[in-house]
Amino acid sequence: MRNRDGAGLNERFAMGIEIERKFLVLGEAWKDSGPGEFISQGYLNRDPARTVRVRIKGESAWLTIKGKNQGLARAEFEYALPLADAKQLLALCEGPRIEKIRREVQHAGMSWEVDEFLGNNAGLVVAEIELNNAEQEFERPPWLGEEVSHDARYFNSQLANNPYTCWGE
């Protein structure tokens, strides 16, 4: 959850609670939203009680600390980083990086983030929606599949350790 008011590089982006639902994606109609943007991220800590992530998206970078899930909600703190610092921090991360193409897709007045994973997670496409509260209703896009919000295998921090292409049938 980022502050979209153009905060400067050394300013805090967001503090608070993230309420997010995650779904598998069907078909390719969601690709009509445009080319997307490449993301590379790694984890300094993947303990389920507190994950610490470094993410580079384009020429921007962030350090994000997330608390343990409490249903659909969890604490989230996100801070802008200088790009050079983020690159050095990525080298310190545990395990392989997560690489993906993210597309912002608008549907029925809501913004969806659709992540097409690459590398060891190739073939996995997940859509996330951030909500104001756990009971908030939204219209499901036609390309939305099974909900996986409560399946820890789909958490990015877990995909770094146990990639999608390694899952058994």
Secondary structure, DSSP 8 states (H G I E B T S, - for coil): ----S---TTSEEEEEEEEEEEEEE-SSGGGGG---EEEEEEEEEEETTEEEEEEEETTEEEEEEEE--BTTEEEEEEEEE-HHHHHHHHTT-EEEEEEEEEEEEEETTEEEEEEEE-GGGTT-EEEEEE-SSTT------TTEEEE-TT-GGGSHHHHHHS-GGG---
